[in-house]
Each structure stands twice: as structure tokens, then as C-alpha cells.
């Protein structure tokens, strides 16, 4: 009986030692190589927290126009996302006519180069906090300019 107890104690010590070794290894490895730490953060914390809040992981280009940051972000989808619309009053968010607004300085420039936009059918905004798009709201065309990094 004493031999069995000793064997069990040694087994627990070995397993505990192995676990502590792995924790120490990952601590120093993630300190020396921050990319590894970011990977673990994204996989185990960021995604889980996003889903827990009701969001979904999407490319940052889906919500913003930041070419230099092709990262994934936590975005919150409107329930009517992508539905056809003519005006923003038909959507929870905006009625988007053009996804990117970087080609025009103002609304009149957009209208003069796109006369068909007066009757163009748009689609309801997919995600909250989107930027860099053209919408129709209360019959008026509104440009949301792209942020400059």
C-alpha cells in the first residue's frame, strides 16, 4: 500500500512539474516573440469575447477603408444587413449606395459623375461603425469620407 501511495505522489509531482514547465516556456516564448502572444490573444480571448458580445470576426476592410491594416475586427451586424433599400429610413443603419467614397470630394461631385444615383437602389448597412461609404438619407446623398492614416 505504501508503494502505491509513493507511486501516486511521484506521478502527481511529474505531471505538475510538466505543467509548470509548459507555462514557463510559453511565458518566456511569448515575451521574446510578441507575434506568438498576439496569436494566443486573438485565438483564445479576442474571438471568444467578440462572440460573447454578439459580434462576429470580419476583415477590417468590411467596416473601414484601412489598406495598411488587413486585420480582423469584432463587428456587430444589423439584422437587416444587405436588404435592398432606397432611403436610410428603410434600414436600421444607413442605405448604402456606394461602398467606398474615396473617389469624390463632395456630394455634388459624386452626383455630377453619377447622375443615375438619384434613382439607384442601395443596400442596408451590414455592420455598425462602418466608415467610408455613400448613403441616401431623407432623399439627400451623404458622403462618409475615408479616414486618412
C-alpha positions in Angstrom: 0.0 0.0 0.0 2.9 2.4 0.8 4.4 1.7 -2.6 1.2 2.6 -4.4 0.9 5.9 -2.4 4.5 6.8 -3.2 4.0 6.0 -6.9 0.9 8.2 -7.0 2.7 11.0 -5.3 5.6 10.8 -7.8 3.1 10.8 -10.7 1.4 13.9 -9.4 4.7 15.7 -9.0 5.8 14.8 -12.5 2.5 16.0 -14.1 2.6 19.2 -12.0 6.2 19.8 -13.0 5.4 19.2 -16.7 2.5 21.7 -16.5 4.7 24.4 -14.8 7.4 23.8 -17.4 4.9 24.4 -20.2 3.6 27.6 -18.6 7.1 29.0 -18.0 8.1 28.1 -21.6 5.1 29.9 -23.1 5.6 32.9 -20.8 9.2 33.4 -22.0 8.4 32.4 -25.6 5.6 35.0 -25.9 7.8 37.6 -24.2 10.6 37.1 -26.7 8.3 36.8 -29.7 5.3 39.2 -29.4 3.6 37.8 -32.5 3.1 34.5 -30.7 1.4 36.4 -27.8 -0.8 38.2 -30.3 -1.8 34.9 -31.8 -2.8 33.4 -28.5 -4.7 36.6 -27.5 -6.6 36.6 -30.8 -7.5 32.9 -30.7 -8.4 32.5 -27.1 -9.5 35.9 -25.8 -10.4 38.3 -28.6 -12.6 35.9 -30.6 -14.3 34.5 -27.5 -15.1 37.9 -26.1 -16.4 39.1 -29.5 -18.8 36.1 -29.9 -19.9 36.5 -26.3 -21.0 40.1 -27.0 -22.9 39.1 -30.1 -20.3 40.2 -32.7 -18.6 38.4 -35.5 -15.0 38.4 -36.7 -14.6 40.1 -40.0 -11.8 41.7 -42.1 -11.2 45.3 -41.1 -11.9 46.2 -44.7 -15.6 45.2 -44.2 -16.0 48.2 -41.8 -13.3 50.6 -42.7 -11.0 51.6 -45.5 -7.6 51.0 -44.0 -5.5 49.2 -46.5 -2.5 49.1 -44.2 -4.4 47.1 -41.6 -5.8 43.9 -43.1 -6.5 42.6 -39.5 -9.7 41.1 -38.3 -12.1 43.1 -36.1 -15.1 42.4 -34.0 -18.1 43.8 -35.9 -21.8 43.9 -35.0 -24.2 43.1 -37.8 -27.5 44.8 -38.3 -30.4 42.4 -38.6 -31.5 43.9 -42.0 -27.9 43.8 -43.4 -27.8 43.7 -47.2 -31.5 44.2 -47.7 -32.4 46.4 -50.7 -33.3 49.9 -49.9 -33.9 53.3 -51.5 -33.5 55.5 -48.4 -32.0 55.2 -44.9 -35.4 55.3 -43.3 -35.9 51.7 -44.6 -32.8 50.4 -42.6 -31.6 50.1 -39.1 -28.3 51.7 -40.2 -27.7 53.5 -43.5 -28.9 52.8 -47.0 -25.5 52.5 -48.8 -25.3 53.4 -52.5 -21.5 53.0 -52.9 -19.3 51.1 -50.5 -16.3 53.4 -50.9 -16.4 57.2 -51.1 -12.7 57.9 -51.7 -13.2 58.9 -55.4 -15.2 62.1 -54.7 -14.6 65.2 -52.7 -18.2 66.1 -52.0 -21.8 65.2 -52.8 -22.2 67.4 -55.9 -19.1 65.9 -57.5 -20.5 62.4 -56.9 -23.9 63.4 -58.3 -22.4 65.0 -61.4 -20.3 61.9 -62.2 -23.2 59.5 -61.3 -26.5 61.0 -62.5 -28.2 57.6 -62.2 -27.6 57.6 -58.4 -30.7 59.7 -57.9 -32.8 56.5 -58.5 -30.2 53.9 -57.6 -31.2 51.1 -55.3 -28.8 50.6 -52.4 -28.4 48.0 -49.6 -28.8 48.3 -45.9 -25.5 48.8 -43.9 -24.0 45.5 -42.8 -22.1 46.5 -39.7 -22.3 49.2 -37.1 -19.4 51.7 -37.1 -18.7 51.4 -40.8 -17.0 54.3 -42.5 -16.1 55.4 -46.0 -19.3 55.0 -47.9 -22.0 56.9 -49.7 -25.6 56.8 -48.4 -29.0 58.3 -49.2 -30.8 59.7 -46.2 -34.1 61.6 -46.3 -33.6 61.9 -50.1 -30.2 63.5 -49.8 -26.9 61.9 -50.8 -24.3 61.9 -48.0 -20.6 61.1 -48.3 -18.8 59.5 -45.3 -15.2 60.2 -46.1 -12.5 57.6 -45.7 -10.2 58.2 -42.7 -6.6 59.0 -43.6 -4.0 57.2 -41.6 
